């Protein structure tokens, strides 16, 4: 019974769902597939219905699936996007700028500002006083700022 319903009504139901979803073909195909899955689950009910009743059942099921999907989507919270300003540097940009620093300053800068280590921890790692780490970080920041603004001035 389900095979004949699929053969007879699949294309019609698909067009109905495409119209229902405002031409969202992927969603329409999902709805049709879900409707036929429900038909398989309820084959014992559909076997007792006429072909016209089965067709109505399929359309009603597809419509209910669409309504349920829209309710679920509307209940999902809208993610809050952080505002990005022109001065924000992406990680890729930071990597490019760091690549122009001397190796030691690059490593210190990356570990401090991208990995979250503090100057005391970095001092222990590199066997340096924390004040020396801070001085080198200051130097790295100044160099990165200069490189950035030089490139920005050239339109890069």
Secondary structure as GFF3:
##gff-version 3
##sequence-region A 1 156
A	DSSP	alpha_helix	2	20	.	.	.	ID=ss1
A	DSSP	alpha_helix	25	41	.	.	.	ID=ss2
A	DSSP	alpha_helix	43	46	.	.	.	ID=ss3
A	DSSP	alpha_helix	51	75	.	.	.	ID=ss4
A	DSSP	alpha_helix	91	98	.	.	.	ID=ss5
A	DSSP	alpha_helix	103	109	.	.	.	ID=ss6
A	DSSP	pi_helix	110	114	.	.	.	ID=ss7
A	DSSP	alpha_helix	119	126	.	.	.	ID=ss8
A	DSSP	alpha_helix	130	153	.	.	.	ID=ss9
###
